[in-house]
């Protein structure tokens, strides 16, 4: 079944390996806030089999940048989403100053699309310019450069698909699975972030 269903305007992706935790809740709240722009759906990345890049560089030598792993997992539908979705939101926890392993595996597999762009491949260069919003959730209450590595990686991961990462929402001190539920002000903050994203999306769509 296609991940791209009309008339949805945003796909809110929870990138946590933990079901029912803070990232899942953040994905839902953002979708609720964004709904005014036309609709939203929620996708849990952990439900998709994504094999890690083996650095074999077959994609570099294939004219179409094909990755043999796409015949062995479910990454192709996620990459299709990244190429076609009107707008995206990622909700992710911070693991050792970066995103979780499963999400990082997807990011690393983007190498083939980055190589296509470097070659000047028209399919990649002609992708429409789009926006993505990011909610990062850290268990630690403080930490120098706590989000820096994740955000830099996300910026260039999304750039491969002609997607501009918008100002992220960075949350700290949310460790156990119910931590977010105990902070009503933060719940409202995430929903408001979704509403603000919807307003920005509608403004850009009108142009």
Secondary structure as GFF3:
##gff-version 3
##sequence-region A 1 207
A	DSSP	beta_strand	10	14	.	.	.	ID=ss1
A	DSSP	alpha_helix	22	34	.	.	.	ID=ss2
A	DSSP	three_ten_helix	35	37	.	.	.	ID=ss3
A	DSSP	beta_strand	40	44	.	.	.	ID=ss4
A	DSSP	three_ten_helix	45	47	.	.	.	ID=ss5
A	DSSP	alpha_helix	58	61	.	.	.	ID=ss6
A	DSSP	three_ten_helix	68	71	.	.	.	ID=ss7
A	DSSP	alpha_helix	75	84	.	.	.	ID=ss8
A	DSSP	beta_strand	87	93	.	.	.	ID=ss9
A	DSSP	alpha_helix	101	108	.	.	.	ID=ss10
A	DSSP	alpha_helix	111	118	.	.	.	ID=ss11
A	DSSP	alpha_helix	122	125	.	.	.	ID=ss12
A	DSSP	beta_strand	130	137	.	.	.	ID=ss13
A	DSSP	alpha_helix	148	159	.	.	.	ID=ss14
A	DSSP	beta_strand	163	165	.	.	.	ID=ss15
A	DSSP	beta_strand	169	171	.	.	.	ID=ss16
A	DSSP	three_ten_helix	180	182	.	.	.	ID=ss17
A	DSSP	alpha_helix	184	206	.	.	.	ID=ss18
###
